[in-house]
Amino acid sequence: MQQILVVDDEIGIRELLSEILSDEGYQVRLAENAASARALRSQVRPDLVLLDIWMPDTDGITLLKEWAAAGLLTMPVVMMSGHGTIDTAVEATRIGAYDFLEKPIALQKLLATVGRALKRGGEQARSSLSLASLGRAALVAELKQRLERVMNLRSPLLLSGEPGCGIELAARFLHQRNTPWIAPENHSALAETPLDLLNQAREGTLFLREVSDLSRIEQKGLLLAASKLERYNVRLVSGASRDLAELVAHGAFDSRLYSVLAAATIRVPSLREHREDVPDIANLTLSRMVEAKETAPRQFTTAALNALRNYDWPGNLAQLESVVRTLALTCPSEQIPLEEVNRALPKPAAALPVAHDLPFDLPLRDARDAFERAYFEYHIAREGGNISRVAECVGLERTHLYRKLKQLGVRLARKNDEN
């Protein structure tokens, strides 16, 4: 039986909602204020929360922010208020609320909203990190402030940073809930049917994870799509792990497209730049796995967390999540000790084959291919040929990685292709 938590300081509303939802076959838990709601959430993950905004001890928006920052927003939350405004609804959905209901709540609207929210509840429990849970370091706070300043702009935005650093988290932070989110796995549609992507993303967001890898024909298609954004009311957010200005200077990227994409640019910091947040992120990732029943209860020792904090994380958040998952699934004891962390962390670079003396006298494209070939061979060796882990470490989708390796002529043993 699905469980719904109703949080409201008015006893009449609590009892009315409890009666209606119980008649529909749901198990209902009641909380009269934020303190009670915190206590209940610490004990169990409800399938849905109906949360009043105006409460005497802590308002619902603040409680929503607390849950998001602590990694506890793993269930859909529908905000309720008798004094609702568009601004309040937008703020709530940006933080992570699923929807917003204005009191007095019509019965059919209540049941329809509850039904939709519960359908996506399972997905939310398995979701990865969000920007709200990325940490409390000054760099992360500054990133959030910069994103908030461009929140309501409809012009294209370029997010730059190292592979795996959290560019998609920043993009999703900008996305307005309950509108289309289109993030194609590959770029072929840009070359073939760019306007189809805009039609899919109409009134929502089109996110391109890595525009620095676009071919000339894909760049041309994106330039066409960018010229039609206003017609489809689409927000274009692009990610780039390489310097587009440098690519333009060397003739590898269209200068007109660069001018459009980089009109507003925000850099996403690497994980090692705010390594003080690593223990919290690791604990959050682990607790989400436990809550989703992907693993038995686990927790890190202090020494283990210190080791994670002191590691450089060249693969950034993607690599950290991969290592935590490995530890959660393979550690034989409830306590994850330092020894297990040291075993899971990749060996030092010096112990792996690394290409030296790259041919700097080659043309830029050939020299870049030589570097990328050595780069991927290094990561394949470091991960023992496990392509899924390589993809996570370098911040590429697995299909994109296979295409890149084929393009560079990097051969894989058959047994590795299956990992």
FINU-246437 format. One record per residue (C-alpha): x, y, z. Coordinates in steps of 0.05 Angstrom, whole numbers, padded with zeros to 5 digits, always signed. Example, Ala and Ser with C-alpha at 12.3 -4.5 7.8 and 13.67 -1.06 7.14 Angstrom:
// FINU-246437
+00246-00090+00156/+00273-00021+00143/
// end
This chain:
// FINU-246437
+00000+00000+00000/+00028+00068-00020/+00040+00116+00037/+00025+00191+00035/+00050+00240+00087/+00005+00301+00097/+00039+00360+00131/-00008+00417+00151/-00017+00458+00214/-00094+00461+00206/-00126+00399+00237/-00188+00405+00194/-00148+00401+00129/-00106+00343+00155/-00168+00303+00174/-00204+00319+00108/-00144+00299+00065/-00134+00237+00107/-00206+00216+00098/-00205+00228+00023/-00139+00193+00010/-00155+00134+00057/-00220+00123+00018/-00177+00118-00045/-00136+00062-00014/-00074+00100+00008/-00041+00094+00076/-00039+00164+00106/+00009+00192+00158/-00003+00261+00189/+00044+00315+00214/+00021+00380+00245/+00086+00419+00233/+00155+00415+00203/+00185+00384+00266/+00137+00325+00262/+00149+00318+00188/+00225+00316+00199/+00217+00261+00251/+00173+00219+00206/+00218+00228+00145/+00279+00206+00186/+00243+00140+00200/+00214+00123+00132/+00210+00146+00060/+00137+00161+00043/+00115+00151-00029/+00088+00222-00031/+00087+00284+00013/+00032+00337+00012/+00067+00397+00045/+00035+00461+00068/+00076+00524+00055/+00053+00566+00115/+00067+00532+00182/+00083+00563+00250/+00151+00532+00264/+00185+00525+00196/+00153+00542+00129/+00146+00488+00076/+00196+00520+00027/+00250+00519+00080/+00234+00446+00098/+00237+00429+00024/+00306+00461+00019/+00329+00422+00080/+00307+00356+00050/+00339+00372-00017/+00406+00392+00015/+00406+00329+00059/+00390+00283+00001/+00322+00265+00030/+00281+00292-00029/+00276+00223-00059/+00200+00224-00062/+00153+00271-00099/+00129+00331-00057/+00067+00370-00074/+00063+00439-00042/-00003+00466-00015/-00021+00538+00002/-00081+00582+00009/-00039+00642-00008/-00006+00615-00071/+00030+00659-00120/+00065+00642-00185/+00132+00662-00154/+00122+00614-00096/+00103+00557-00142/+00163+00570-00187/+00210+00571-00127/+00181+00507-00099/+00187+00469-00165/+00258+00495-00176/+00279+00468-00108/+00248+00400-00125/+00174+00401-00112/+00133+00360-00162/+00073+00406-00165/+00034+00460-00129/-00039+00459-00104/-00077+00520-00083/-00128+00516-00026/-00185+00503-00025/-00164+00441-00065/-00214+00413-00114/-00224+00338-00103/-00211+00317-00175/-00149+00360-00181/-00123+00331-00116/-00132+00259-00138/-00105+00272-00208/-00042+00307-00180/-00031+00252-00128/-00038+00198-00182/+00013+00232-00229/+00062+00245-00172/+00060+00173-00148/+00074+00147-00218/+00141+00181-00219/+00158+00169-00146/+00199+00106-00160/+00242+00143-00211/+00257+00197-00161/+00281+00147-00109/+00333+00122-00157/+00354+00190-00183/+00426+00213-00177/+00452+00275-00143/+00422+00344-00151/+00456+00411-00148/+00422+00423-00081/+00461+00364-00052/+00528+00381-00085/+00557+00412-00022/+00565+00474+00021/+00633+00500-00003/+00638+00573-00024/+00650+00552-00096/+00585+00513-00098/+00547+00570-00066/+00576+00618-00118/+00555+00570-00174/+00484+00569-00149/+00482+00645-00145/+00507+00651-00216/+00455+00602-00240/+00399+00637-00203/+00418+00703-00238/+00406+00671-00306/+00347+00629-00283/+00293+00669-00319/+00333+00684-00382/+00312+00648-00446/+00378+00661-00483/+00427+00603-00493/+00474+00585-00436/+00541+00551-00440/+00565+00509-00380/+00639+00493-00381/+00678+00445-00337/+00716+00380-00334/+00682+00315-00354/+00639+00288-00298/+00641+00353-00257/+00565+00362-00253/+00547+00402-00315/+00482+00365-00323/+00464+00379-00250/+00473+00453-00263/+00430+00448-00326/+00374+00411-00289/+00377+00465-00234/+00354+00515-00288/+00301+00470-00317/+00229+00486-00299/+00192+00426-00272/+00135+00395-00312/+00161+00421-00378/+00198+00380-00431/+00271+00362-00417/+00305+00337-00481/+00377+00313-00475/+00394+00270-00536/+00444+00213-00525/+00480+00229-00590/+00483+00288-00637/+00459+00256-00702/+00391+00291-00698/+00427+00358-00701/+00454+00339-00769/+00391+00306-00795/+00329+00338-00763/+00350+00395-00716/+00280+00426-00715/+00250+00360-00691/+00291+00369-00627/+00262+00438-00618/+00192+00411-00628/+00204+00357-00575/+00231+00410-00527/+00177+00461-00541/+00164+00505-00479/+00220+00469-00443/+00296+00456-00444/+00342+00427-00497/+00407+00404-00463/+00468+00383-00503/+00519+00349-00458/+00582+00360-00500/+00582+00410-00557/+00658+00411-00566/+00653+00344-00601/+00603+00366-00654/+00621+00353-00726/+00617+00409-00777/+00549+00386-00802/+00523+00380-00730/+00548+00450-00715/+00510+00475-00776/+00446+00441-00753/+00453+00469-00683/+00464+00539-00711/+00398+00532-00749/+00362+00507-00686/+00391+00564-00645/+00361+00614-00693/+00291+00584-00681/+00292+00580-00604/+00245+00637-00593/+00193+00609-00641/+00191+00544-00601/+00202+00578-00533/+00260+00531-00518/+00318+00544-00470/+00383+00517-00499/+00435+00496-00448/+00501+00468-00474/+00559+00434-00438/+00632+00437-00460/+00693+00403-00428/+00741+00436-00477/+00755+00509-00492/+00709+00528-00549/+00746+00594-00560/+00810+00555-00573/+00773+00508-00620/+00747+00569-00658/+00818+00598-00662/+00843+00533-00693/+00785+00527-00742/+00752+00467-00708/+00689+00503-00685/+00642+00551-00721/+00654+00622-00696/+00581+00642-00708/+00556+00584-00667/+00606+00599-00612/+00580+00671-00608/+00509+00645-00599/+00525+00590-00548/+00574+00631-00506/+00531+00693-00498/+00526+00672-00425/+00578+00625-00397/+00584+00594-00327/+00640+00549-00304/+00624+00488-00262/+00681+00473-00213/+00716+00406-00210/+00706+00362-00149/+00777+00371-00124/+00764+00446-00120/+00712+00434-00065/+00739+00369-00037/+00712+00387+00032/+00644+00366+00004/+00668+00296-00016/+00650+00261+00050/+00579+00289+00049/+00569+00270-00024/+00595+00200-00011/+00550+00191+00049/+00490+00218+00010/+00503+00171-00048/+00509+00112-00001/+00446+00130+00039/+00406+00136-00025/+00427+00066-00045/+00408+00039+00023/+00341+00075+00021/+00326+00048-00048/+00343-00022-00022/+00400-00029-00073/+00446-00051-00017/+00444-00072+00056/+00455-00017+00108/+00527+00010+00102/+00567+00068+00130/+00638+00094+00120/+00689+00097+00175/+00722+00165+00188/+00787+00140+00158/+00752+00117+00095/+00718+00185+00086/+00785+00220+00096/+00815+00177+00041/+00758+00195-00006/+00767+00269+00012/+00841+00269-00003/+00836+00235-00071/+00840+00280-00132/+00780+00251-00170/+00801+00262-00243/+00733+00235-00263/+00698+00282-00215/+00627+00266-00190/+00616+00209-00239/+00678+00174-00214/+00660+00186-00141/+00590+00157-00150/+00620+00097-00186/+00669+00083-00130/+00616+00090-00076/+00570+00042-00113/+00626-00008-00119/+00641-00004-00045/+00568-00009-00026/+00557-00071-00068/+00622-00108-00053/+00642-00091+00019/+00630-00153+00062/+00617-00114+00127/+00569-00060+00148/+00627-00012+00162/+00665+00007+00099/+00738+00013+00123/+00799+00049+00096/+00826-00016+00066/+00765-00025+00022/+00769+00047-00002/+00842+00039-00020/+00826-00025-00058/+00770+00009-00097/+00808+00072-00115/+00846+00069-00182/+00920+00056-00178/+00967+00116-00183/+00978+00139-00254/+01052+00120-00252/+01032+00047-00245/+00993+00048-00310/+01016+00055-00383/+01017+00129-00401/+01038+00156-00468/+01095+00206-00466/+01128+00250-00519/+01065+00264-00558/+01081+00291-00628/+01072+00366-00618/+01095+00380-00690/+01030+00351-00717/+00970+00393-00739/+00923+00408-00680/+00870+00357-00700/+00921+00300-00708/+00956+00319-00642/+00889+00321-00607/+00871+00252-00634/+00938+00226-00609/+00926+00254-00540/+00854+00228-00537/+00877+00160-00559/+00928+00158-00502/+00877+00187-00454/+00825+00133-00467/+00878+00077-00468/+00901+00102-00399/+00830+00099-00370/+00815+00031-00401/+00878+00004-00369/+00862+00037-00303/+00793+00007-00300/+00816-00062-00323/+00777-00056-00388/+00709-00043-00354/+00678+00003-00405/+00619+00022-00362/+00667+00049-00309/+00710+00083-00362/+00648+00119-00388/+00631+00143-00317/+00702+00166-00303/+00710+00206-00367/+00639+00234-00365/+00613+00205-00431/+00552+00165-00447/+00571+00092-00462/+00546+00096-00534/+00584+00161-00545/+00647+00129-00515/+00643+00069-00562/+00635+00116-00621/+00694+00157-00598/+00739+00096-00589/+00720+00070-00658/+00735+00138-00688/+00804+00139-00655/+00820+00067-00673/+00824+00043-00601/+00812-00032-00603/+00780-00070-00545/+00784-00143-00528/+00718-00178-00538/+00710-00194-00464/+00718-00120-00448/+00664-00100-00496/+00615-00138-00453/+00633-00104-00387/
// end
